[in-house]
Amino acid sequence: MTSIQEVCGAVSTEQLQITSATPDSALLDLPWRLPLTDWPNDVLAALPRGISRHVVRFVRLDGRVLAIKEISEAVAFREYGLLRQLRKLEIPGVTPLGVVTGRRDDAGEPLEAALVTEHLAFSLPYRAVFSQALRPDTATRLIDALAVLLVRLHLVGFYWGDVSLSNTLFRRDAHQFAAYLVDAETGDLHRELSRGQREYDVDLARTNIIGELMDLAAGELLDEDVDELGIGDALVSRYTELWQALTGVESFASDERWRVAARIERLNHLGFDVGELSITTDIDGTTVRIQPQVVDAGHHSRRLFRLTGLDVQDNQARRLLNDLDSYQAATDRQEDDPQLVAHDWLQNVFHPTVRAVPRDLRRKLEPAQLFHEILDHRWFISERAGRDVPMLETTESYVENVLRHRPDEKAILGLAPGEVDPELEDDVPEDRRDDPAGNPEDDHFHLST
């Protein structure tokens, strides 16, 4: 591992030093001479915080929100280095900005070092999510997201060592959630993890999750129908299914070679790209064995980025690609260059839809999530009206009836699939109230193989 000092610059004043790959002198304006617990309200950002063994505060600086954690100097540098490495490996996590050392209070007494990361926009810790009294199926989707994150970490050789909901942030990703690593303090990066290391991480995750959910239940923050033990067991099951789907060896007869393409397609559907396959045959050529060698997440997001330049999460990308395909069919341009069609879709559909949302409300959701929810709203009001409602009319309805009246936390996470906006509940037909968005099943993440 390259040392931090070799790759980072530093900004300092007197004994205070800020070590960062991208030094920002504005950090010097923060009250580092005070313990984080004593920082004044005028520099703090009022954001929901998760449980942490260390003091953590959010601050606003130059239009950004930063997360600052007080921690020992050695641990701060180690975690900073791990977060930078995970970012290079394209693992979802917070962005590390720097380490502040040499802090002293007004009496000259030393203060702990501070790790500075960029706050993940549109995200919430699990306690804020569950405090909205979300239902058991929402808890299941959060566990699905955590299982995907844990598999991705293990694929690159990262041993977490403290897997929990507390160390994870969640963002809406179309109909699903996306999980992001927040705390890498106990982690370690290896060339490859042993089965024992993986199983320990998964077992610890199960134990921690059950404990965290029981804590929420004791505080009456959890729906009575939520089975804490069942959700903990579900993480183990989903992790195991996904790991097997991505890394398992598959054998088939030599006349069933179509199953090679089917395996790749199945992995693509799960959102993963296969960089290399190991294919072997028996001496007599009657049996073929196939195993993925290099598996990368983000299949749909990479395809959308190549076509449009939009950098979004994978389930959002899948939904946007579906709409792009519909646009291509509706304009009878199946034979045209895909990038030309994608350019026209951006100019004629995506950008006009997002810009039709008032600027002050546009901040509530990422553009891709906003577009996804408008598509859902269009399906709903078109079915109710018995006609195909144009996008502009749909956007106006969505803004006035859904987005404008949404509480702050719902503005960040969006409505869960099946959750009816209070403003529209009386208008939803009874036979559609369990699924007002009419979400197509193939838009959901499935771990079955």
C-alpha positions as CSV (number, residue, x, y, z in Angstrom):
1,M,0.0,0.0,0.0
2,T,1.4,3.4,-1.0
3,S,1.9,5.6,2.0
4,I,-0.4,8.6,2.5
5,Q,2.4,11.0,2.6
6,E,3.6,10.0,-0.9
7,V,0.3,10.8,-2.6
8,C,-1.2,13.6,-0.6
9,G,-0.5,17.3,-0.2
10,A,-0.9,19.2,3.0
11,V,-2.2,22.5,4.2
12,S,-1.0,23.7,7.6
13,T,-0.9,26.6,10.0
14,E,1.2,26.6,13.1
15,Q,0.9,23.0,14.3
16,L,-2.4,22.1,12.6
17,Q,-1.9,20.0,9.5
18,I,-4.4,18.8,7.0
19,T,-3.3,15.9,4.9
20,S,-5.3,15.4,1.7
21,A,-5.0,14.3,-1.9
22,T,-6.8,17.6,-2.8
23,P,-5.9,20.1,-0.1
24,D,-8.6,22.7,0.6
25,S,-7.5,25.8,2.5
26,A,-11.1,26.5,3.4
27,L,-10.9,23.6,6.0
28,L,-8.6,25.9,8.0
29,D,-11.7,28.1,8.8
30,L,-13.3,25.5,10.9
31,P,-12.9,25.6,14.7
32,W,-10.4,22.8,15.1
33,R,-9.3,24.2,18.5
34,L,-12.6,23.0,19.9
35,P,-13.6,19.3,20.5
36,L,-16.3,18.3,18.0
37,T,-18.9,18.1,20.8
38,D,-18.4,21.9,21.3
39,W,-18.6,23.1,17.7
40,P,-21.1,26.0,17.3
41,N,-24.4,25.5,15.6
42,D,-23.6,28.1,12.9
43,V,-21.1,25.7,11.2
44,L,-23.1,22.5,11.7
45,A,-25.5,21.0,9.3
46,A,-28.8,19.6,10.7
47,L,-28.6,16.1,9.2
48,P,-29.7,12.7,10.8
49,R,-26.7,10.9,12.3
50,G,-26.3,7.2,12.8
51,I,-24.8,5.4,15.8
52,S,-21.1,5.7,16.0
53,R,-18.5,4.8,18.6
54,H,-16.8,8.2,17.9
55,V,-18.1,11.7,17.8
56,V,-19.3,12.7,14.3
57,R,-20.5,16.0,13.1
58,F,-21.8,17.4,9.8
59,V,-20.7,20.8,8.6
60,R,-21.4,23.1,5.7
61,L,-18.4,24.4,3.9
62,D,-18.2,26.2,0.5
63,G,-21.5,24.7,-0.6
64,R,-20.6,21.2,0.4
65,V,-21.6,19.1,3.5
66,L,-18.7,17.3,5.2
67,A,-18.7,14.6,7.8
68,I,-16.0,14.9,10.4
69,K,-15.1,12.1,12.8
70,E,-12.8,12.5,15.8
71,I,-10.5,9.5,16.0
72,S,-6.9,8.7,16.9
73,E,-4.3,9.8,14.3
74,A,-3.1,6.3,13.4
75,V,-6.6,5.0,12.9
76,A,-7.6,8.1,10.9
77,F,-4.8,7.7,8.4
78,R,-5.4,4.0,8.1
79,E,-9.2,4.5,7.4
80,Y,-8.4,7.3,5.0
81,G,-6.1,5.1,3.0
82,L,-8.6,2.2,2.9
83,L,-11.5,4.5,1.8
84,R,-9.2,5.9,-1.0
85,Q,-8.4,2.4,-2.2
86,L,-12.0,1.3,-2.1
87,R,-12.9,4.3,-4.2
88,K,-10.3,3.4,-6.8
89,L,-11.9,-0.1,-6.9
90,E,-15.3,1.6,-7.5
91,I,-16.9,0.3,-4.3
92,P,-19.9,2.4,-3.1
93,G,-18.7,4.4,-0.1
94,V,-18.2,7.8,1.3
95,T,-15.5,10.0,-0.4
96,P,-12.5,10.6,1.9
97,L,-11.2,14.2,1.8
98,G,-8.4,14.3,4.4
99,V,-7.1,13.9,7.9
100,V,-6.6,16.8,10.3
101,T,-3.8,16.4,12.9
102,G,-1.9,18.6,15.3
103,R,-5.2,19.9,16.9
104,R,-4.9,21.7,20.3
105,D,-7.4,23.5,22.4
106,D,-7.0,27.1,23.8
107,A,-5.1,25.7,26.8
108,G,-2.6,23.9,24.5
109,E,-3.9,20.5,25.3
110,P,-3.9,18.0,22.4
111,L,-7.1,17.0,20.7
112,E,-7.8,13.9,18.7
113,A,-7.2,13.8,15.0
114,A,-10.2,14.1,12.6
115,L,-11.1,12.2,9.5
116,V,-13.0,14.3,7.0
117,T,-15.3,12.7,4.4
118,E,-17.8,14.1,2.0
119,H,-21.4,13.6,3.1
120,L,-23.3,11.3,0.7
121,A,-26.1,13.4,-0.7
122,F,-29.7,12.0,-0.6
123,S,-28.7,9.3,1.9
124,L,-29.9,8.4,5.4
125,P,-28.7,6.1,8.2
126,Y,-30.8,3.1,8.9
127,R,-32.4,4.6,12.1
128,A,-33.7,7.5,10.1
129,V,-35.1,5.1,7.5
130,F,-36.9,2.9,10.0
131,S,-38.1,5.9,12.0
132,Q,-40.5,6.4,9.1
133,A,-42.3,3.2,10.2
134,L,-41.4,1.5,6.9
135,R,-42.9,-1.9,6.4
136,P,-41.3,-5.4,6.4
137,D,-40.9,-5.4,2.6
138,T,-38.9,-2.2,2.9
139,A,-36.6,-3.8,5.5
140,T,-36.1,-6.7,3.1
141,R,-35.0,-4.3,0.3
142,L,-32.5,-2.7,2.7
143,I,-31.1,-6.1,3.5
144,D,-30.9,-6.9,-0.2
145,A,-28.8,-3.7,-0.7
146,L,-26.5,-4.6,2.2
147,A,-26.0,-8.1,0.8
148,V,-25.0,-6.7,-2.6
149,L,-22.5,-4.3,-0.9
150,L,-21.0,-7.1,1.2
151,V,-20.6,-9.3,-1.9
152,R,-18.9,-6.5,-3.8
153,L,-16.5,-5.8,-0.9
154,H,-15.6,-9.5,-0.7
155,L,-15.1,-9.8,-4.4
156,V,-12.3,-7.2,-4.3
157,G,-10.8,-8.8,-1.1
158,F,-12.1,-6.3,1.5
159,Y,-12.7,-7.8,4.9
160,W,-15.1,-5.4,6.7
161,G,-14.8,-6.7,10.3
162,D,-17.8,-4.8,11.6
163,V,-20.7,-5.2,9.1
164,S,-23.8,-3.5,10.4
165,L,-26.6,-1.2,9.5
166,S,-24.9,1.5,11.6
167,N,-21.9,1.5,9.3
168,T,-24.0,1.8,6.1
169,L,-25.9,4.6,4.4
170,F,-28.9,4.0,2.1
171,R,-30.0,5.8,-1.0
172,R,-33.0,5.3,-3.2
173,D,-32.1,3.4,-6.5
174,A,-35.2,3.3,-8.6
175,H,-37.5,0.7,-6.9
176,Q,-34.6,-0.6,-4.7
177,F,-32.1,0.8,-2.3
178,A,-28.4,1.2,-2.7
179,A,-26.0,0.6,0.2
180,Y,-22.8,2.6,0.8
181,L,-20.0,1.8,3.2
182,V,-19.4,4.5,5.7
183,D,-17.0,3.2,8.3
184,A,-13.9,1.2,7.2
185,E,-12.1,1.5,10.5
186,T,-12.0,-2.2,11.2
187,G,-11.6,-3.3,7.6
188,D,-8.6,-4.7,5.8
189,L,-7.8,-5.2,2.1
190,H,-6.4,-8.5,0.9
191,R,-5.6,-10.0,-2.5
192,E,-8.4,-12.5,-1.8
193,L,-10.5,-13.5,1.1
194,S,-10.7,-17.0,2.5
195,R,-14.0,-18.7,3.0
196,G,-13.6,-18.3,6.8
197,Q,-13.1,-14.6,6.5
198,R,-16.2,-14.2,4.4
199,E,-18.3,-16.4,6.6
200,Y,-17.2,-14.5,9.7
201,D,-18.1,-11.2,8.1
202,V,-21.6,-12.6,7.2
203,D,-22.2,-14.1,10.6
204,L,-21.2,-10.9,12.3
205,A,-23.5,-9.0,10.0
206,R,-26.4,-11.2,11.0
207,T,-25.7,-10.8,14.7
208,N,-25.3,-7.0,14.5
209,I,-28.4,-6.5,12.3
210,I,-30.6,-8.6,14.6
211,G,-29.3,-6.6,17.6
212,E,-29.9,-3.2,15.8
213,L,-33.4,-4.1,14.8
214,M,-34.2,-5.3,18.3
215,D,-33.0,-2.0,19.6
216,L,-35.4,-0.2,17.2
217,A,-38.2,-2.5,18.3
218,A,-37.5,-1.7,22.0
219,G,-37.8,2.0,21.1
220,E,-41.1,1.3,19.2
221,L,-39.5,2.5,15.9
222,L,-40.1,-0.8,14.1
223,D,-43.3,-2.1,12.6
224,E,-44.7,-4.9,14.7
225,D,-44.8,-7.2,11.7
226,V,-41.0,-7.1,11.2
227,D,-39.3,-10.3,12.2
228,E,-35.8,-9.3,13.4
229,L,-34.4,-12.8,13.4
230,G,-35.9,-13.5,10.0
231,I,-34.3,-10.4,8.5
232,G,-30.9,-11.3,10.0
233,D,-31.3,-14.8,8.4
234,A,-32.4,-13.2,5.2
235,L,-29.1,-11.4,4.9
236,V,-27.2,-14.7,5.1
237,S,-29.5,-16.3,2.5
238,R,-29.3,-13.4,0.1
239,Y,-25.5,-13.1,0.4
240,T,-25.1,-16.8,-0.2
241,E,-27.4,-16.8,-3.2
242,L,-25.7,-13.9,-4.8
243,W,-22.2,-15.1,-4.1
244,Q,-23.0,-18.5,-5.7
245,A,-24.6,-16.8,-8.7
246,L,-21.4,-14.7,-9.3
247,T,-18.7,-17.2,-8.4
248,G,-20.2,-20.7,-8.5
249,V,-19.0,-23.4,-10.9
250,E,-21.6,-24.6,-13.4
251,S,-21.4,-27.9,-15.2
252,F,-23.4,-28.9,-18.3
253,A,-23.3,-31.2,-21.3
254,S,-21.2,-30.2,-24.3
255,D,-24.3,-29.9,-26.4
256,E,-25.7,-27.2,-24.0
257,R,-23.2,-24.5,-24.8
258,W,-26.0,-22.0,-25.0
259,R,-25.8,-22.0,-21.2
260,V,-22.6,-20.0,-21.3
261,A,-24.5,-17.1,-22.9
262,A,-27.4,-17.7,-20.5
263,R,-25.0,-17.5,-17.5
264,I,-23.6,-14.2,-18.7
265,E,-27.1,-12.8,-19.3
266,R,-28.2,-13.8,-15.8
267,L,-25.2,-12.0,-14.3
268,N,-25.9,-8.9,-16.4
269,H,-29.5,-9.0,-15.2
270,L,-28.2,-8.9,-11.6
271,G,-26.2,-5.8,-12.6
272,F,-22.8,-7.3,-13.0
273,D,-20.4,-7.5,-15.9
274,V,-18.2,-10.6,-16.6
275,G,-14.7,-9.7,-17.6
276,E,-13.4,-13.2,-18.1
277,L,-14.7,-16.8,-18.0
278,S,-12.9,-20.0,-17.1
279,I,-14.3,-22.8,-19.4
280,T,-12.9,-26.3,-19.1
281,T,-14.0,-29.6,-20.6
282,D,-13.5,-33.3,-19.7
283,I,-11.0,-35.4,-21.6
284,D,-13.7,-37.0,-23.6
285,G,-15.4,-33.6,-24.2
286,T,-18.8,-34.6,-22.7
287,T,-19.0,-32.1,-19.9
288,V,-18.2,-28.4,-19.8
289,R,-17.5,-26.4,-16.6
290,I,-17.8,-22.6,-16.5
291,Q,-16.8,-20.2,-13.7
292,P,-16.7,-16.3,-13.9
293,Q,-13.2,-15.1,-13.2
294,V,-13.6,-11.3,-13.1
295,V,-17.0,-9.9,-12.1
296,D,-17.7,-6.1,-11.9
297,A,-20.8,-4.4,-10.7
298,G,-22.6,-1.6,-12.6
299,H,-23.5,-3.3,-15.9
300,H,-26.5,-1.0,-16.6
301,S,-24.9,2.2,-15.3
302,R,-21.9,1.7,-17.5
303,R,-24.0,1.1,-20.6
304,L,-26.1,4.2,-19.9
305,F,-23.0,6.2,-19.3
306,R,-21.5,5.1,-22.7
307,L,-24.7,6.1,-24.5
308,T,-25.6,9.3,-22.7
309,G,-22.9,10.4,-20.3
310,L,-25.3,10.1,-17.4
311,D,-23.6,8.7,-14.3
312,V,-26.3,7.1,-12.2
313,Q,-26.9,4.1,-10.0
314,D,-27.5,0.7,-11.6
315,N,-31.2,0.3,-11.0
316,Q,-31.9,3.9,-12.0
317,A,-29.8,3.2,-15.2
318,R,-31.9,0.1,-15.9
319,R,-35.1,2.1,-15.7
320,L,-33.7,4.9,-17.9
321,L,-32.5,2.4,-20.5
322,N,-36.0,0.9,-20.6
323,D,-37.4,4.3,-21.4
324,L,-34.7,4.9,-24.0
325,D,-35.6,1.6,-25.6
326,S,-39.3,2.6,-25.6
327,Y,-38.4,5.9,-27.2
328,Q,-36.4,4.2,-29.9
329,A,-39.3,1.9,-30.7
330,A,-41.9,4.7,-30.6
331,T,-39.8,6.8,-33.0
332,D,-39.2,3.7,-35.3
333,R,-35.4,4.1,-35.0
334,Q,-34.4,0.5,-34.2
335,E,-31.8,0.6,-37.1
336,D,-30.3,4.0,-36.2
337,D,-27.0,4.5,-34.3
338,P,-27.8,3.9,-30.6
339,Q,-25.7,6.9,-29.5
340,L,-27.6,9.2,-31.9
341,V,-30.9,7.9,-30.6
342,A,-29.7,8.3,-27.0
343,H,-28.7,11.9,-27.7
344,D,-32.1,12.7,-29.1
345,W,-33.8,11.0,-26.1
346,L,-31.7,13.2,-23.7
347,Q,-32.6,16.4,-25.6
348,N,-36.3,15.6,-26.2
349,V,-37.3,13.5,-23.1
350,F,-34.9,13.4,-20.2
351,H,-33.7,16.9,-19.9
352,P,-37.0,18.6,-20.6
353,T,-38.7,16.5,-18.0
354,V,-36.2,17.3,-15.3
355,R,-36.2,21.0,-16.2
356,A,-40.0,21.1,-16.0
357,V,-39.6,20.5,-12.2
358,P,-39.3,23.9,-10.3
359,R,-35.7,24.5,-9.4
360,D,-36.4,24.7,-5.6
361,L,-38.1,21.3,-5.7
362,R,-35.4,19.7,-8.0
363,R,-33.0,19.5,-5.1
364,K,-35.2,17.0,-3.3
365,L,-34.1,14.1,-5.5
366,E,-31.3,13.2,-7.9
367,P,-32.3,13.8,-11.5
368,A,-32.3,10.1,-12.4
369,Q,-34.5,9.2,-9.4
370,L,-36.8,12.1,-10.2
371,F,-37.2,10.9,-13.8
372,H,-37.9,7.4,-12.6
373,E,-40.6,8.5,-10.2
374,I,-42.2,10.7,-12.9
375,L,-42.4,7.6,-15.1
376,D,-44.1,5.7,-12.3
377,H,-46.5,8.5,-11.8
378,R,-47.2,8.6,-15.5
379,W,-48.2,4.9,-15.5
380,F,-50.5,5.5,-12.6
381,I,-52.3,8.6,-13.8
382,S,-52.6,7.2,-17.4
383,E,-54.3,4.1,-16.1
384,R,-56.6,6.2,-14.0
385,A,-57.4,8.6,-16.9
386,G,-57.7,5.8,-19.4
387,R,-55.3,7.5,-21.9
388,D,-51.6,8.0,-22.4
389,V,-50.8,11.1,-20.4
390,P,-48.0,13.3,-22.0
391,M,-44.8,13.7,-20.0
392,L,-45.2,17.5,-19.4
393,E,-48.7,16.9,-18.0
394,T,-47.4,14.0,-15.9
395,T,-44.6,16.2,-14.5
396,E,-47.0,18.9,-13.5
397,S,-49.2,16.4,-11.8
398,Y,-46.3,14.8,-10.0
399,V,-44.9,18.1,-8.8
400,E,-48.2,19.4,-7.5
401,N,-49.6,16.1,-6.0
402,V,-46.5,14.3,-4.8
403,L,-43.2,16.1,-4.8
404,R,-44.4,19.5,-3.4
405,H,-46.1,17.9,-0.3
406,R,-43.4,15.4,0.5
407,P,-41.7,15.7,4.0
408,D,-38.0,16.2,4.0
409,E,-37.0,12.6,4.7
410,K,-39.4,11.3,2.1
411,A,-37.9,13.9,-0.3
412,I,-34.5,12.2,0.2
413,L,-35.6,8.6,0.0
414,G,-38.8,8.8,-2.0
415,L,-41.9,6.7,-1.5
416,A,-41.3,3.0,-1.3
417,P,-43.0,0.8,-3.9
418,G,-46.6,0.2,-2.8
419,E,-46.6,3.3,-0.5
420,V,-49.4,5.6,-1.4
421,D,-48.8,9.4,-1.2
422,P,-51.4,10.8,1.3
423,E,-52.4,13.4,-1.2
424,L,-53.5,10.7,-3.7
425,E,-54.6,7.9,-1.5
426,D,-58.3,8.6,-1.9
427,D,-57.9,8.6,-5.7
428,V,-56.2,5.2,-5.9
429,P,-58.5,2.4,-7.1
430,E,-58.8,-0.2,-4.3
431,D,-57.4,-3.0,-6.5
432,R,-54.3,-0.9,-7.1
433,R,-53.6,0.3,-3.5
434,D,-51.1,-2.4,-2.8
435,D,-49.0,-1.3,-5.9
436,P,-50.0,2.2,-7.0
437,A,-46.8,2.5,-9.0
438,G,-47.5,-0.6,-11.1
439,N,-43.9,-1.6,-10.9
440,P,-43.0,-4.2,-13.5
441,E,-41.6,-7.2,-11.8
442,D,-38.4,-7.2,-13.9
443,D,-37.5,-3.8,-12.5
444,H,-37.0,-5.4,-9.0
445,F,-33.8,-7.0,-7.9
446,H,-34.0,-10.8,-7.7
447,L,-31.3,-13.0,-6.2
448,S,-32.8,-16.3,-7.6
449,T,-30.6,-17.9,-10.2
